[in-house]
Amino acid sequence: MEKILVSACLLGARVRYHGGDAACDHPILRGWADEGRLIAVCPEQEGGLPTPRPPAEIVLTPSDRTQSRSGGGGRAVIAGTALVRTAAGDDITADFCRGAYRTLDVVKQHNIRIAVLKEGSPSCSSTTVFDGSFSGTRVAGVGVTTALLEAHGVRVFNETELESAQEWLKRAET
């Protein structure tokens, strides 16, 4: 039986930056929980960040302002061409990278090939990230943990893609 990595906040854990959760009561997720498939993680807590914590965004370094050149978002953080900062300008890149690598350790420990992670998070997002201006503007890109997991062959979905994740899982188990 395939194990599935899932953002702890989607299971109701109060680990989000504001101290809340993003509980997802979808029947597919409930079914996987009932089957014992889910391995919950919060990469930001794994990296040592507290809850609550200041909001953070991925900011390109001055030497690389072109999103497309480095892949943008978490891929740029992993490549060293972007930082994760709070609105106050605190550099918390090391915490996000540490959390991503600790999450990768969990993936390896459980032989995980699929993840359902929280969209919109600078760690977990799989389609868009905030642009680093703290203006609410989103750009195409993935979070730091998602970038690292994808680089190691993990298929990452978000909470709006549970049907697609279920189809992927069915194909993987046949």
C-alpha positions as CSV (number, residue, x, y, z in Angstrom):
1,M,0.0,0.0,0.0
2,E,1.4,3.4,-1.1
3,K,1.9,5.9,1.7
4,I,0.9,9.5,1.0
5,L,2.7,12.5,2.4
6,V,0.2,15.2,3.4
7,S,0.5,18.7,4.8
8,A,-0.5,18.5,8.5
9,C,-2.6,21.6,8.2
10,L,-4.9,19.8,5.7
11,L,-5.6,17.3,8.4
12,G,-6.6,20.0,10.9
13,A,-3.3,20.5,12.7
14,R,-2.9,24.1,13.8
15,V,0.5,24.6,12.2
16,R,-0.1,27.4,9.7
17,Y,1.8,30.7,10.0
18,H,-1.2,32.4,11.6
19,G,-1.7,29.5,14.1
20,G,-4.7,28.0,12.3
21,D,-5.3,25.1,10.1
22,A,-6.5,24.5,6.5
23,A,-8.6,21.4,7.3
24,C,-9.8,19.6,4.2
25,D,-12.8,17.3,4.8
26,H,-12.7,15.7,1.4
27,P,-14.0,12.1,1.2
28,I,-10.8,11.0,-0.7
29,L,-8.6,12.4,2.0
30,R,-10.8,10.8,4.7
31,G,-10.7,7.5,2.9
32,W,-6.9,7.5,2.8
33,A,-6.8,8.4,6.5
34,D,-9.1,5.5,7.3
35,E,-6.8,3.2,5.3
36,G,-3.7,4.4,7.2
37,R,-2.0,5.8,4.2
38,L,-1.3,9.3,5.4
39,I,2.0,10.6,6.8
40,A,1.5,14.2,8.0
41,V,4.3,16.8,8.0
42,C,4.6,20.5,8.3
43,P,7.9,21.4,6.6
44,E,8.1,24.9,8.2
45,Q,7.8,23.3,11.7
46,E,10.3,20.6,10.6
47,G,12.7,23.5,9.7
48,G,12.4,24.9,13.2
49,L,10.0,27.8,12.7
50,P,7.5,28.5,15.4
51,T,3.7,28.7,15.2
52,P,2.5,31.3,14.8
53,R,5.2,32.9,12.7
54,P,5.4,35.9,10.4
55,P,4.2,35.4,6.8
56,A,7.0,34.6,4.4
57,E,7.5,34.8,0.7
58,I,10.1,33.7,-1.8
59,V,12.2,36.7,-3.0
60,L,14.6,36.5,-5.9
61,T,18.1,37.7,-5.1
62,P,19.2,41.0,-6.8
63,S,21.5,39.1,-9.1
64,D,18.6,37.0,-10.5
65,R,15.4,39.0,-11.0
66,T,14.2,36.8,-13.9
67,Q,11.8,34.2,-12.7
68,S,12.2,32.0,-15.8
69,R,16.0,31.9,-15.7
70,S,16.1,29.9,-12.4
71,G,12.7,28.3,-12.5
72,G,11.3,30.8,-10.0
73,G,9.8,30.0,-6.6
74,G,11.1,27.1,-4.6
75,R,13.3,25.8,-7.4
76,A,15.2,29.2,-7.3
77,V,15.6,28.8,-3.5
78,I,17.1,25.3,-3.9
79,A,19.3,26.7,-6.7
80,G,20.5,29.5,-4.4
81,T,19.1,32.3,-6.5
82,A,16.2,33.2,-4.2
83,L,15.6,33.7,-0.5
84,V,12.7,33.2,1.8
85,R,12.0,36.4,3.7
86,T,9.4,37.8,6.1
87,A,7.7,41.1,5.4
88,A,10.2,42.6,7.9
89,G,13.0,41.4,5.7
90,D,14.3,38.6,7.9
91,D,16.0,35.8,5.9
92,I,14.5,32.5,6.9
93,T,15.8,30.6,3.9
94,A,17.8,28.1,6.0
95,D,14.7,27.2,8.0
96,F,12.7,26.5,4.8
97,C,15.6,24.5,3.3
98,R,16.1,22.5,6.5
99,G,12.4,21.7,6.6
100,A,12.4,20.6,3.0
101,Y,15.3,18.3,3.6
102,R,13.8,16.8,6.7
103,T,10.6,16.2,4.8
104,L,12.6,14.5,2.1
105,D,14.0,12.3,4.9
106,V,10.4,11.3,5.8
107,V,9.7,10.5,2.2
108,K,12.7,8.3,1.9
109,Q,11.9,6.5,5.2
110,H,8.4,5.6,4.0
111,N,9.2,5.1,0.3
112,I,6.7,7.8,-0.5
113,R,6.1,8.6,-4.2
114,I,3.0,10.9,-3.9
115,A,2.2,14.0,-1.8
116,V,-0.8,16.2,-1.2
117,L,0.5,19.6,0.0
118,K,-1.1,23.0,0.8
119,E,-1.5,25.3,-2.1
120,G,-0.3,28.9,-1.5
121,S,2.4,28.0,1.0
122,P,6.0,29.0,0.3
123,S,7.0,25.5,1.4
124,C,4.2,23.3,-0.1
125,S,2.6,25.1,-3.0
126,S,2.5,23.2,-6.3
127,T,1.2,25.7,-8.8
128,T,1.7,29.3,-7.7
129,V,3.6,31.2,-5.0
130,F,3.5,34.8,-3.9
131,D,5.9,37.1,-5.8
132,G,7.9,38.3,-2.8
133,S,6.4,41.8,-2.7
134,F,3.9,40.9,0.0
135,S,1.2,42.5,-2.1
136,G,-0.8,39.4,-2.6
137,T,0.4,38.9,-6.2
138,R,0.8,35.3,-7.2
139,V,3.2,34.0,-9.9
140,A,3.7,30.5,-11.4
141,G,6.0,28.5,-9.2
142,V,6.3,25.9,-6.5
143,G,7.2,26.0,-2.8
144,V,10.6,25.0,-1.5
145,T,9.6,21.6,-0.2
146,T,7.6,20.8,-3.4
147,A,10.7,21.7,-5.5
148,L,12.9,19.4,-3.6
149,L,10.4,16.5,-3.5
150,E,9.7,16.8,-7.2
151,A,13.5,16.8,-7.9
152,H,13.5,13.5,-6.1
153,G,10.7,12.0,-8.1
154,V,7.7,12.6,-5.8
155,R,4.5,13.5,-7.6
156,V,3.0,16.5,-5.7
157,F,-0.7,17.5,-5.8
158,N,-2.5,20.2,-3.9
159,E,-5.8,19.9,-2.0
160,T,-7.9,20.9,-5.0
161,E,-6.4,18.0,-7.0
162,L,-7.5,15.1,-4.9
163,E,-9.3,13.3,-7.7
164,S,-6.2,13.5,-9.9
165,A,-4.1,12.3,-7.0
166,Q,-6.4,9.4,-6.5
167,E,-6.1,8.5,-10.2
168,W,-2.3,8.7,-10.0
169,L,-2.4,6.4,-7.0
170,K,-4.6,3.8,-8.7
171,R,-2.2,3.7,-11.7
172,A,0.8,3.5,-9.4
173,E,-0.7,0.5,-7.5
174,T,-1.6,-1.6,-10.5
